[in-house]
Amino acid sequence: MGRFGRLWLALAALSGLLSVAAGAFAAHGIADPMAKGLLRTGASYEMTHALAVFVCAVVFALGGERARLAPPVFLVGAVLFSGSLYVLALGGPRWLGAVTPLGGLLFMAGWALLAWSALSIRTASRDA
């Protein structure tokens, strides 16, 4: 795995760390139920997509070269989706709610890219 791939994995790990911090803050540092819900939702989606980047590395290692396209899509999706929810939970402007669905669209695009990549894997026994 090249330097570029290691960078995506490191960013995914940091995204996972941030999701744990946001979840912990929701559980222990926020009283407002609406803010708690926003933080929990953001943390859940961010963790899921941080782990998806690691799955991309596995699919790539198995021969699905297109999997290299999905990590930036997943991580930018996390910034837009989860980040907008975190900012809203902390009292940010309500117009940021319009950004959240863009992150969701990127999540779906990332999964589509990962599926496309998985379908492109060729096994030695089948292709021989």
C-alpha positions in Angstrom: 0.0 0.0 0.0 1.4 3.3 -1.0 1.7 6.5 1.0 -1.6 7.7 -0.4 -3.4 4.6 0.9 -1.8 4.9 4.3 -3.0 8.5 4.5 -6.6 7.5 3.9 -6.3 4.8 6.5 -4.8 7.3 9.0 -7.6 9.8 8.2 -10.2 7.0 8.7 -8.7 6.1 12.1 -8.9 9.8 13.1 -12.5 9.9 11.9 -13.2 6.9 14.1 -11.6 8.6 17.1 -13.7 11.7 16.5 -16.8 9.6 16.3 -16.1 8.1 19.7 -15.4 11.5 21.2 -18.7 12.8 19.8 -20.6 9.8 21.1 -19.0 10.2 24.5 -19.8 13.9 24.5 -23.4 13.1 23.6 -23.6 10.6 26.5 -21.9 12.7 29.2 -21.6 16.4 28.2 -24.9 17.5 26.7 -28.2 17.8 28.5 -30.4 18.9 25.5 -32.1 15.8 24.1 -32.1 17.2 20.5 -28.4 17.9 20.6 -27.8 14.4 22.1 -29.7 12.9 19.2 -27.7 14.9 16.6 -24.4 14.0 18.1 -25.3 10.3 18.4 -26.5 10.2 14.8 -23.4 11.9 13.5 -21.1 9.6 15.6 -22.9 6.5 14.4 -22.6 7.4 10.7 -19.1 8.7 11.1 -17.9 5.4 12.7 -19.6 3.3 10.1 -17.9 5.2 7.3 -14.5 5.3 9.0 -14.7 1.5 9.1 -15.9 1.4 5.5 -12.6 3.0 4.5 -10.8 0.1 6.1 -13.1 -2.3 4.1 -11.9 -0.4 1.0 -8.3 -1.4 1.8 -9.4 -5.0 2.0 -11.3 -4.9 -1.2 -8.3 -3.2 -2.9 -6.0 -5.9 -1.5 -8.2 -8.6 -3.0 -7.9 -7.1 -6.4 -10.7 -4.6 -6.5 -8.6 -1.6 -7.7 -11.6 0.7 -8.0 -11.9 0.6 -4.2 -9.3 3.3 -4.0 -11.9 5.7 -5.3 -14.3 5.3 -2.3 -12.2 6.5 0.7 -12.2 10.2 -0.2 -16.0 10.0 -1.0 -16.7 8.3 2.4 -14.5 10.8 4.4 -15.8 13.9 2.7 -19.3 12.5 3.3 -18.5 12.2 7.0 -17.3 15.8 7.1 -20.5 17.1 5.5 -23.0 14.7 7.2 -21.6 14.2 10.6 -19.8 17.5 10.8 -23.0 19.4 10.0 -24.8 17.5 12.7 -22.1 18.2 15.2 -22.1 21.9 14.5 -26.0 22.0 14.7 -25.8 20.2 18.0 -23.4 22.8 19.4 -25.8 25.7 18.3 -24.6 26.4 14.8 -26.8 28.0 12.2 -29.8 26.1 11.1 -29.0 26.5 7.4 -26.2 23.8 8.0 -29.1 21.3 8.0 -29.1 21.7 4.2 -25.5 20.3 4.0 -26.3 17.1 5.8 -28.1 15.4 2.9 -25.1 16.1 0.6 -23.0 14.1 3.0 -25.6 11.3 2.8 -25.4 11.3 -1.0 -21.7 10.9 -0.8 -22.1 8.0 1.6 -24.3 6.3 -0.9 -21.9 7.1 -3.8 -19.1 5.6 -1.7 -21.0 2.4 -1.2 -21.8 2.2 -4.9 -18.2 2.6 -5.7 -17.3 -0.1 -3.3 -19.9 -2.5 -4.7 -18.6 -1.7 -8.3 -15.1 -2.5 -7.1 -16.1 -5.7 -5.4 -17.8 -6.9 -8.6 -14.6 -6.3 -10.5 -12.5 -8.7 -8.3 -11.3 -11.6 -10.4 -10.4 -14.9 -8.6 -7.7 -17.1 -9.9 -9.8 -20.3 -9.9 -12.7 -18.7 -11.8 -10.6 -16.8 -14.3 -8.1 -19.6 -15.1 
